[in-house]
Amino acid sequence: MKFLKSVKDEMKQVTWSSKKQLRKDTLVVIETSIIFGLMFFVMDTAIQSLFAWILK
């Protein structure tokens, strides 16, 4: 029970983000994921093309 009480006390000290900040942070994560996904796609395609050209 001591553990649960300490968890409850710690949860009271947590500062939660506002909806506006949460939305902004979520968009940053989604945009970053898309950018990195596109970068990896372009790099992978370029490397595959290079190896196909070399091995011909």
N, CA, C and O atoms as a Tripos MOL2 file, in Angstrom:
@<TRIPOS>MOLECULE
protein
  224   223    56     0     0
PROTEIN
NO_CHARGES

@<TRIPOS>ATOM
      1 N           0.8180   -1.1970    0.0000 N.3       1 MET1
      2 CA          0.0000    0.0000    0.0000 C.3       1 MET1
      3 C           0.8620    1.2620    0.0000 C.2       1 MET1
      4 O           0.4550    2.2990   -0.5240 O.2       1 MET1
      5 N           2.0460    1.1680    0.5870 N.am      2 LYS2
      6 CA          2.9250    2.3340    0.6180 C.3       2 LYS2
      7 C           3.3140    2.7290   -0.8120 C.2       2 LYS2
      8 O           3.3990    3.9100   -1.1490 O.2       2 LYS2
      9 N           3.5470    1.7030   -1.6380 N.am      3 PHE3
     10 CA          3.9180    1.9670   -3.0300 C.3       3 PHE3
     11 C           2.7950    2.7220   -3.7440 C.2       3 PHE3
     12 O           3.0580    3.7140   -4.4240 O.2       3 PHE3
     13 N           1.5590    2.2690   -3.6000 N.am      4 LEU4
     14 CA          0.4350    2.9150   -4.2740 C.3       4 LEU4
     15 C           0.2470    4.3490   -3.7880 C.2       4 LEU4
     16 O          -0.0950    5.2330   -4.5730 O.2       4 LEU4
     17 N           0.4680    4.5780   -2.5090 N.am      5 LYS5
     18 CA          0.3510    5.9300   -1.9720 C.3       5 LYS5
     19 C           1.4190    6.8410   -2.5820 C.2       5 LYS5
     20 O           1.1430    7.9860   -2.9400 O.2       5 LYS5
     21 N           2.6340    6.3170   -2.6950 N.am      6 SER6
     22 CA          3.7060    7.1350   -3.2810 C.3       6 SER6
     23 C           3.4490    7.3870   -4.7700 C.2       6 SER6
     24 O           3.7690    8.4590   -5.2820 O.2       6 SER6
     25 N           2.8760    6.4040   -5.4590 N.am      7 VAL7
     26 CA          2.5290    6.6140   -6.8660 C.3       7 VAL7
     27 C           1.4810    7.7200   -6.9760 C.2       7 VAL7
     28 O           1.5900    8.5980   -7.8320 O.2       7 VAL7
     29 N           0.4740    7.6770   -6.1180 N.am      8 LYS8
     30 CA         -0.5720    8.6960   -6.1240 C.3       8 LYS8
     31 C           0.0110   10.0810   -5.8500 C.2       8 LYS8
     32 O          -0.3640   11.0570   -6.4990 O.2       8 LYS8
     33 N           0.9280   10.1630   -4.8890 N.am      9 ASP9
     34 CA          1.5700   11.4450   -4.5670 C.3       9 ASP9
     35 C           2.3890   11.9660   -5.7460 C.2       9 ASP9
     36 O           2.3800   13.1640   -6.0310 O.2       9 ASP9
     37 N           3.0950   11.0690   -6.4300 N.am     10 GLU10
     38 CA          3.9090   11.4760   -7.5820 C.3      10 GLU10
     39 C           3.0180   11.9480   -8.7320 C.2      10 GLU10
     40 O           3.3520   12.9190   -9.4110 O.2      10 GLU10
     41 N           1.9050   11.2820   -8.9530 N.am     11 MET11
     42 CA          1.0020   11.6550  -10.0330 C.3      11 MET11
     43 C           0.3970   13.0380   -9.8100 C.2      11 MET11
     44 O           0.0400   13.7200  -10.7710 O.2      11 MET11
     45 N           0.2810   13.4480   -8.5760 N.am     12 LYS12
     46 CA         -0.2320   14.7890   -8.2760 C.3      12 LYS12
     47 C           0.7750   15.8640   -8.6950 C.2      12 LYS12
     48 O           0.3960   17.0070   -8.9510 O.2      12 LYS12
     49 N           2.0470   15.4970   -8.7640 N.am     13 GLN13
     50 CA          3.0930   16.4620   -9.1080 C.3      13 GLN13
     51 C           3.3350   16.5600  -10.6150 C.2      13 GLN13
     52 O           4.0690   17.4380  -11.0680 O.2      13 GLN13
     53 N           2.7260   15.6690  -11.3880 N.am     14 VAL14
     54 CA          2.9270   15.6540  -12.8360 C.3      14 VAL14
     55 C           2.2680   16.8830  -13.4570 C.2      14 VAL14
     56 O           1.1490   17.2540  -13.1030 O.2      14 VAL14
     57 N           2.9880   17.5050  -14.3900 N.am     15 THR15
     58 CA          2.4100   18.6320  -15.1230 C.3      15 THR15
     59 C           2.0330   18.1240  -16.5070 C.2      15 THR15
     60 O           2.8940   17.6710  -17.2610 O.2      15 THR15
     61 N           0.7770   18.1960  -16.8360 N.am     16 TRP16
     62 CA          0.3000   17.6930  -18.1170 C.3      16 TRP16
     63 C           0.2970   18.8250  -19.1360 C.2      16 TRP16
     64 O           0.0100   19.9760  -18.8070 O.2      16 TRP16
     65 N           0.6200   18.4780  -20.3770 N.am     17 SER17
     66 CA          0.6240   19.4700  -21.4560 C.3      17 SER17
     67 C          -0.8030   19.8890  -21.7800 C.2      17 SER17
     68 O          -1.7570   19.1380  -21.5760 O.2      17 SER17
     69 N          -0.9190   21.1060  -22.2890 N.am     18 SER18
     70 CA         -2.2380   21.5660  -22.7330 C.3      18 SER18
     71 C          -2.5730   20.8680  -24.0570 C.2      18 SER18
     72 O          -1.6960   20.2990  -24.7070 O.2      18 SER18
     73 N          -3.8430   20.9180  -24.4430 N.am     19 LYS19
     74 CA         -4.2490   20.2960  -25.7000 C.3      19 LYS19
     75 C          -3.5330   20.9330  -26.8860 C.2      19 LYS19
     76 O          -3.1530   20.2530  -27.8390 O.2      19 LYS19
     77 N          -3.3570   22.2480  -26.8110 N.am     20 LYS20
     78 CA         -2.6840   22.9680  -27.8930 C.3      20 LYS20
     79 C          -1.2370   22.5030  -28.0410 C.2      20 LYS20
     80 O          -0.7810   22.2480  -29.1560 O.2      20 LYS20
     81 N          -0.5150   22.3900  -26.9290 N.am     21 GLN21
     82 CA          0.8760   21.9550  -26.9560 C.3      21 GLN21
     83 C           0.9800   20.4960  -27.3980 C.2      21 GLN21
     84 O           1.8820   20.1360  -28.1540 O.2      21 GLN21
     85 N           0.0610   19.6640  -26.9290 N.am     22 LEU22
     86 CA          0.0570   18.2490  -27.3050 C.3      22 LEU22
     87 C          -0.1640   18.0970  -28.8070 C.2      22 LEU22
     88 O           0.4970   17.2860  -29.4560 O.2      22 LEU22
     89 N          -1.0890   18.8730  -29.3570 N.am     23 ARG23
     90 CA         -1.3650   18.8310  -30.7950 C.3      23 ARG23
     91 C          -0.1320   19.2700  -31.5820 C.2      23 ARG23
     92 O           0.2150   18.6630  -32.5950 O.2      23 ARG23
     93 N           0.5240   20.3260  -31.1090 N.am     24 LYS24
     94 CA          1.7200   20.8440  -31.7830 C.3      24 LYS24
     95 C           2.8440   19.8050  -31.7630 C.2      24 LYS24
     96 O           3.4810   19.5570  -32.7870 O.2      24 LYS24
     97 N           3.0820   19.2070  -30.6110 N.am     25 ASP25
     98 CA          4.1380   18.2020  -30.4880 C.3      25 ASP25
     99 C           3.8420   16.9710  -31.3440 C.2      25 ASP25
    100 O           4.7470   16.3910  -31.9440 O.2      25 ASP25
    101 N           2.5680   16.5760  -31.3960 N.am     26 THR26
    102 CA          2.1780   15.4230  -32.2100 C.3      26 THR26
    103 C           2.4340   15.6950  -33.6820 C.2      26 THR26
    104 O           2.9260   14.8240  -34.3990 O.2      26 THR26
    105 N           2.1050   16.9000  -34.1410 N.am     27 LEU27
    106 CA          2.3580   17.2500  -35.5400 C.3      27 LEU27
    107 C           3.8490   17.2540  -35.8630 C.2      27 LEU27
    108 O           4.2540   16.8400  -36.9500 O.2      27 LEU27
    109 N           4.6600   17.7210  -34.9240 N.am     28 VAL28
    110 CA          6.1140   17.7130  -35.1410 C.3      28 VAL28
    111 C           6.6170   16.2780  -35.2960 C.2      28 VAL28
    112 O           7.4500   16.0060  -36.1610 O.2      28 VAL28
    113 N           6.1240   15.3660  -34.4710 N.am     29 VAL29
    114 CA          6.5360   13.9600  -34.5570 C.3      29 VAL29
    115 C           6.0940   13.3520  -35.8880 C.2      29 VAL29
    116 O           6.8630   12.6330  -36.5260 O.2      29 VAL29
    117 N           4.8610   13.6360  -36.3080 N.am     30 ILE30
    118 CA          4.3620   13.0820  -37.5700 C.3      30 ILE30
    119 C           5.1580   13.6450  -38.7500 C.2      30 ILE30
    120 O           5.5530   12.8960  -39.6440 O.2      30 ILE30
    121 N           5.3930   14.9500  -38.7570 N.am     31 GLU31
    122 CA          6.1590   15.5680  -39.8450 C.3      31 GLU31
    123 C           7.5850   15.0090  -39.9050 C.2      31 GLU31
    124 O           8.0910   14.7100  -40.9860 O.2      31 GLU31
    125 N           8.2220   14.8720  -38.7550 N.am     32 THR32
    126 CA          9.5800   14.3360  -38.7130 C.3      32 THR32
    127 C           9.6120   12.9020  -39.2180 C.2      32 THR32
    128 O          10.5270   12.5220  -39.9490 O.2      32 THR32
    129 N           8.6260   12.1050  -38.8350 N.am     33 SER33
    130 CA          8.5540   10.7110  -39.2910 C.3      33 SER33
    131 C           8.3940   10.6450  -40.8090 C.2      33 SER33
    132 O           9.0330    9.8230  -41.4660 O.2      33 SER33
    133 N           7.5500   11.5020  -41.3630 N.am     34 ILE34
    134 CA          7.3510   11.5190  -42.8180 C.3      34 ILE34
    135 C           8.6340   11.9390  -43.5290 C.2      34 ILE34
    136 O           9.0180   11.3270  -44.5250 O.2      34 ILE34
    137 N           9.2930   12.9720  -43.0270 N.am     35 ILE35
    138 CA         10.5380   13.4470  -43.6490 C.3      35 ILE35
    139 C          11.6120   12.3550  -43.6330 C.2      35 ILE35
    140 O          12.2660   12.1120  -44.6460 O.2      35 ILE35
    141 N          11.7910   11.6960  -42.4790 N.am     36 PHE36
    142 CA         12.7970   10.6330  -42.4060 C.3      36 PHE36
    143 C          12.4090    9.4520  -43.2800 C.2      36 PHE36
    144 O          13.2760    8.8370  -43.9020 O.2      36 PHE36
    145 N          11.1250    9.1230  -43.3390 N.am     37 GLY37
    146 CA         10.6670    8.0350  -44.2040 C.3      37 GLY37
    147 C          10.9770    8.3270  -45.6580 C.2      37 GLY37
    148 O          11.4570    7.4540  -46.3820 O.2      37 GLY37
    149 N          10.7060    9.5540  -46.0910 N.am     38 LEU38
    150 CA         11.0130    9.9380  -47.4720 C.3      38 LEU38
    151 C          12.5170    9.9260  -47.7400 C.2      38 LEU38
    152 O          12.9600    9.4900  -48.8020 O.2      38 LEU38
    153 N          13.2950   10.4040  -46.7740 N.am     39 MET39
    154 CA         14.7560   10.3910  -46.9370 C.3      39 MET39
    155 C          15.2780    8.9630  -47.0970 C.2      39 MET39
    156 O          16.0950    8.6930  -47.9780 O.2      39 MET39
    157 N          14.8060    8.0520  -46.2460 N.am     40 PHE40
    158 CA         15.2510    6.6620  -46.3380 C.3      40 PHE40
    159 C          14.7970    6.0230  -47.6500 C.2      40 PHE40
    160 O          15.5350    5.2300  -48.2340 O.2      40 PHE40
    161 N          13.5910    6.3570  -48.1220 N.am     41 PHE41
    162 CA         13.1030    5.8270  -49.3890 C.3      41 PHE41
    163 C          13.9970    6.2850  -50.5370 C.2      41 PHE41
    164 O          14.3980    5.4800  -51.3770 O.2      41 PHE41
    165 N          14.3070    7.5760  -50.5710 N.am     42 VAL42
    166 CA         15.1480    8.1250  -51.6490 C.3      42 VAL42
    167 C          16.5470    7.5110  -51.5920 C.2      42 VAL42
    168 O          17.0920    7.1090  -52.6200 O.2      42 VAL42
    169 N          17.1260    7.4380  -50.3920 N.am     43 MET43
    170 CA         18.4750    6.8760  -50.2680 C.3      43 MET43
    171 C          18.4870    5.3950  -50.6510 C.2      43 MET43
    172 O          19.4170    4.9430  -51.3200 O.2      43 MET43
    173 N          17.4780    4.6390  -50.2410 N.am     44 ASP44
    174 CA         17.4130    3.2150  -50.5570 C.3      44 ASP44
    175 C          17.2600    3.0070  -52.0620 C.2      44 ASP44
    176 O          17.9080    2.1370  -52.6430 O.2      44 ASP44
    177 N          16.4110    3.8000  -52.6830 N.am     45 THR45
    178 CA         16.2190    3.6930  -54.1260 C.3      45 THR45
    179 C          17.5070    4.0330  -54.8720 C.2      45 THR45
    180 O          17.8660    3.3620  -55.8390 O.2      45 THR45
    181 N          18.1960    5.0720  -54.4220 N.am     46 ALA46
    182 CA         19.4570    5.4630  -55.0680 C.3      46 ALA46
    183 C          20.5120    4.3740  -54.9130 C.2      46 ALA46
    184 O          21.2320    4.0690  -55.8640 O.2      46 ALA46
    185 N          20.6090    3.7900  -53.7330 N.am     47 ILE47
    186 CA         21.6090    2.7380  -53.5070 C.3      47 ILE47
    187 C          21.2770    1.5040  -54.3270 C.2      47 ILE47
    188 O          22.1760    0.8700  -54.8800 O.2      47 ILE47
    189 N          19.9860    1.1490  -54.4150 N.am     48 GLN48
    190 CA         19.5900   -0.0080  -55.2370 C.3      48 GLN48
    191 C          19.9320    0.2450  -56.6950 C.2      48 GLN48
    192 O          20.4410   -0.6500  -57.3690 O.2      48 GLN48
    193 N          19.6650    1.4310  -57.1910 N.am     49 SER49
    194 CA         19.9680    1.7640  -58.5850 C.3      49 SER49
    195 C          21.4710    1.7100  -58.8250 C.2      49 SER49
    196 O          21.9230    1.2010  -59.8500 O.2      49 SER49
    197 N          22.2280    2.2240  -57.8990 N.am     50 LEU50
    198 CA         23.6910    2.2180  -58.0350 C.3      50 LEU50
    199 C          24.2150    0.7840  -58.0920 C.2      50 LEU50
    200 O          25.0310    0.4550  -58.9530 O.2      50 LEU50
    201 N          23.7550   -0.0630  -57.1850 N.am     51 PHE51
    202 CA         24.2180   -1.4610  -57.1900 C.3      51 PHE51
    203 C          23.7600   -2.1940  -58.4550 C.2      51 PHE51
    204 O          24.5100   -3.0000  -59.0050 O.2      51 PHE51
    205 N          22.5480   -1.9250  -58.9140 N.am     52 ALA52
    206 CA         22.0660   -2.5630  -60.1470 C.3      52 ALA52
    207 C          22.9320   -2.1230  -61.3250 C.2      52 ALA52
    208 O          23.2560   -2.9380  -62.1890 O.2      52 ALA52
    209 N          23.3100   -0.8510  -61.3690 N.am     53 TRP53
    210 CA         24.1580   -0.3360  -62.4460 C.3      53 TRP53
    211 C          25.5440   -0.9650  -62.3880 C.2      53 TRP53
    212 O          26.1010   -1.3310  -63.4230 O.2      53 TRP53
    213 N          26.1170   -1.0960  -61.1650 N.am     54 ILE54
    214 CA         27.4560   -1.6610  -60.9950 C.3      54 ILE54
    215 C          27.4690   -3.1350  -61.3890 C.2      54 ILE54
    216 O          28.4100   -3.6000  -62.0320 O.2      54 ILE54
    217 N          26.4300   -3.8650  -61.0060 N.am     55 LEU55
    218 CA         26.4080   -5.3100  -61.2260 C.3      55 LEU55
    219 C          25.9990   -5.7120  -62.6340 C.2      55 LEU55
    220 O          26.0430   -6.8990  -62.9580 O.2      55 LEU55
    221 N          25.6020   -4.7690  -63.4850 N.am     56 LYS56
    222 CA         25.2270   -5.1080  -64.8690 C.3      56 LYS56
    223 C          26.3970   -5.5060  -65.6740 C.2      56 LYS56
    224 O          26.2560   -5.8210  -66.8550 O.2      56 LYS56
@<TRIPOS>BOND
     1     1     2 1
     2     2     3 1
     3     3     4 2
     4     3     5 am
     5     5     6 1
     6     6     7 1
     7     7     8 2
     8     7     9 am
     9     9    10 1
    10    10    11 1
    11    11    12 2
    12    11    13 am
    13    13    14 1
    14    14    15 1
    15    15    16 2
    16    15    17 am
    17    17    18 1
    18    18    19 1
    19    19    20 2
    20    19    21 am
    21    21    22 1
    22    22    23 1
    23    23    24 2
    24    23    25 am
    25    25    26 1
    26    26    27 1
    27    27    28 2
    28    27    29 am
    29    29    30 1
    30    30    31 1
    31    31    32 2
    32    31    33 am
    33    33    34 1
    34    34    35 1
    35    35    36 2
    36    35    37 am
    37    37    38 1
    38    38    39 1
    39    39    40 2
    40    39    41 am
    41    41    42 1
    42    42    43 1
    43    43    44 2
    44    43    45 am
    45    45    46 1
    46    46    47 1
    47    47    48 2
    48    47    49 am
    49    49    50 1
    50    50    51 1
    51    51    52 2
    52    51    53 am
    53    53    54 1
    54    54    55 1
    55    55    56 2
    56    55    57 am
    57    57    58 1
    58    58    59 1
    59    59    60 2
    60    59    61 am
    61    61    62 1
    62    62    63 1
    63    63    64 2
    64    63    65 am
    65    65    66 1
    66    66    67 1
    67    67    68 2
    68    67    69 am
    69    69    70 1
    70    70    71 1
    71    71    72 2
    72    71    73 am
    73    73    74 1
    74    74    75 1
    75    75    76 2
    76    75    77 am
    77    77    78 1
    78    78    79 1
    79    79    80 2
    80    79    81 am
    81    81    82 1
    82    82    83 1
    83    83    84 2
    84    83    85 am
    85    85    86 1
    86    86    87 1
    87    87    88 2
    88    87    89 am
    89    89    90 1
    90    90    91 1
    91    91    92 2
    92    91    93 am
    93    93    94 1
    94    94    95 1
    95    95    96 2
    96    95    97 am
    97    97    98 1
    98    98    99 1
    99    99   100 2
   100    99   101 am
   101   101   102 1
   102   102   103 1
   103   103   104 2
   104   103   105 am
   105   105   106 1
   106   106   107 1
   107   107   108 2
   108   107   109 am
   109   109   110 1
   110   110   111 1
   111   111   112 2
   112   111   113 am
   113   113   114 1
   114   114   115 1
   115   115   116 2
   116   115   117 am
   117   117   118 1
   118   118   119 1
   119   119   120 2
   120   119   121 am
   121   121   122 1
   122   122   123 1
   123   123   124 2
   124   123   125 am
   125   125   126 1
   126   126   127 1
   127   127   128 2
   128   127   129 am
   129   129   130 1
   130   130   131 1
   131   131   132 2
   132   131   133 am
   133   133   134 1
   134   134   135 1
   135   135   136 2
   136   135   137 am
   137   137   138 1
   138   138   139 1
   139   139   140 2
   140   139   141 am
   141   141   142 1
   142   142   143 1
   143   143   144 2
   144   143   145 am
   145   145   146 1
   146   146   147 1
   147   147   148 2
   148   147   149 am
   149   149   150 1
   150   150   151 1
   151   151   152 2
   152   151   153 am
   153   153   154 1
   154   154   155 1
   155   155   156 2
   156   155   157 am
   157   157   158 1
   158   158   159 1
   159   159   160 2
   160   159   161 am
   161   161   162 1
   162   162   163 1
   163   163   164 2
   164   163   165 am
   165   165   166 1
   166   166   167 1
   167   167   168 2
   168   167   169 am
   169   169   170 1
   170   170   171 1
   171   171   172 2
   172   171   173 am
   173   173   174 1
   174   174   175 1
   175   175   176 2
   176   175   177 am
   177   177   178 1
   178   178   179 1
   179   179   180 2
   180   179   181 am
   181   181   182 1
   182   182   183 1
   183   183   184 2
   184   183   185 am
   185   185   186 1
   186   186   187 1
   187   187   188 2
   188   187   189 am
   189   189   190 1
   190   190   191 1
   191   191   192 2
   192   191   193 am
   193   193   194 1
   194   194   195 1
   195   195   196 2
   196   195   197 am
   197   197   198 1
   198   198   199 1
   199   199   200 2
   200   199   201 am
   201   201   202 1
   202   202   203 1
   203   203   204 2
   204   203   205 am
   205   205   206 1
   206   206   207 1
   207   207   208 2
   208   207   209 am
   209   209   210 1
   210   210   211 1
   211   211   212 2
   212   211   213 am
   213   213   214 1
   214   214   215 1
   215   215   216 2
   216   215   217 am
   217   217   218 1
   218   218   219 1
   219   219   220 2
   220   219   221 am
   221   221   222 1
   222   222   223 1
   223   223   224 2
@<TRIPOS>SUBSTRUCTURE
     1 MET1         2 RESIDUE 1 A MET
     2 LYS2         6 RESIDUE 1 A LYS
     3 PHE3        10 RESIDUE 1 A PHE
     4 LEU4        14 RESIDUE 1 A LEU
     5 LYS5        18 RESIDUE 1 A LYS
     6 SER6        22 RESIDUE 1 A SER
     7 VAL7        26 RESIDUE 1 A VAL
     8 LYS8        30 RESIDUE 1 A LYS
     9 ASP9        34 RESIDUE 1 A ASP
    10 GLU10       38 RESIDUE 1 A GLU
    11 MET11       42 RESIDUE 1 A MET
    12 LYS12       46 RESIDUE 1 A LYS
    13 GLN13       50 RESIDUE 1 A GLN
    14 VAL14       54 RESIDUE 1 A VAL
    15 THR15       58 RESIDUE 1 A THR
    16 TRP16       62 RESIDUE 1 A TRP
    17 SER17       66 RESIDUE 1 A SER
    18 SER18       70 RESIDUE 1 A SER
    19 LYS19       74 RESIDUE 1 A LYS
    20 LYS20       78 RESIDUE 1 A LYS
    21 GLN21       82 RESIDUE 1 A GLN
    22 LEU22       86 RESIDUE 1 A LEU
    23 ARG23       90 RESIDUE 1 A ARG
    24 LYS24       94 RESIDUE 1 A LYS
    25 ASP25       98 RESIDUE 1 A ASP
    26 THR26      102 RESIDUE 1 A THR
    27 LEU27      106 RESIDUE 1 A LEU
    28 VAL28      110 RESIDUE 1 A VAL
    29 VAL29      114 RESIDUE 1 A VAL
    30 ILE30      118 RESIDUE 1 A ILE
    31 GLU31      122 RESIDUE 1 A GLU
    32 THR32      126 RESIDUE 1 A THR
    33 SER33      130 RESIDUE 1 A SER
    34 ILE34      134 RESIDUE 1 A ILE
    35 ILE35      138 RESIDUE 1 A ILE
    36 PHE36      142 RESIDUE 1 A PHE
    37 GLY37      146 RESIDUE 1 A GLY
    38 LEU38      150 RESIDUE 1 A LEU
    39 MET39      154 RESIDUE 1 A MET
    40 PHE40      158 RESIDUE 1 A PHE
    41 PHE41      162 RESIDUE 1 A PHE
    42 VAL42      166 RESIDUE 1 A VAL
    43 MET43      170 RESIDUE 1 A MET
    44 ASP44      174 RESIDUE 1 A ASP
    45 THR45      178 RESIDUE 1 A THR
    46 ALA46      182 RESIDUE 1 A ALA
    47 ILE47      186 RESIDUE 1 A ILE
    48 GLN48      190 RESIDUE 1 A GLN
    49 SER49      194 RESIDUE 1 A SER
    50 LEU50      198 RESIDUE 1 A LEU
    51 PHE51      202 RESIDUE 1 A PHE
    52 ALA52      206 RESIDUE 1 A ALA
    53 TRP53      210 RESIDUE 1 A TRP
    54 ILE54      214 RESIDUE 1 A ILE
    55 LEU55      218 RESIDUE 1 A LEU
    56 LYS56      222 RESIDUE 1 A LYS
